[in-house]
């Protein structure tokens, strides 16, 4: 019984935050952390928003090394310095999938630092 509890606890605390999905409304700002993949990757890897609504604001910090967030479809590129808070405003989006990723090589697993914004 104790082993089952331990496995469930690890799944919820360690694995779930690395693959978290966030459904945003227009009154929200989304708090995200950028971390090297070895330290947990993006705190939110899938953001779902309502298409064609007001823009959404991302509040992003880096907790370990210099990262960046790139959203090519909207020509967004912001450097994320550890300890600093950056606010990134996303414009209203047509329905679709939009990728985001870290553009600054941060670790051997740097190419795993990617996510999706889904406008529904």
Secondary structure, DSSP 8 states (H G I E B T S, - for coil): -HHHHHHHHHIIIIIGGGG-EEE--TT-EEEEEE--GGGTS-S-SEEEE-TTSS-EEEEEEESSS-EEEEEGGGTEEEEE-BT-EEEEEE----SEEEEEE--S--STTGGG-EEEEEE-
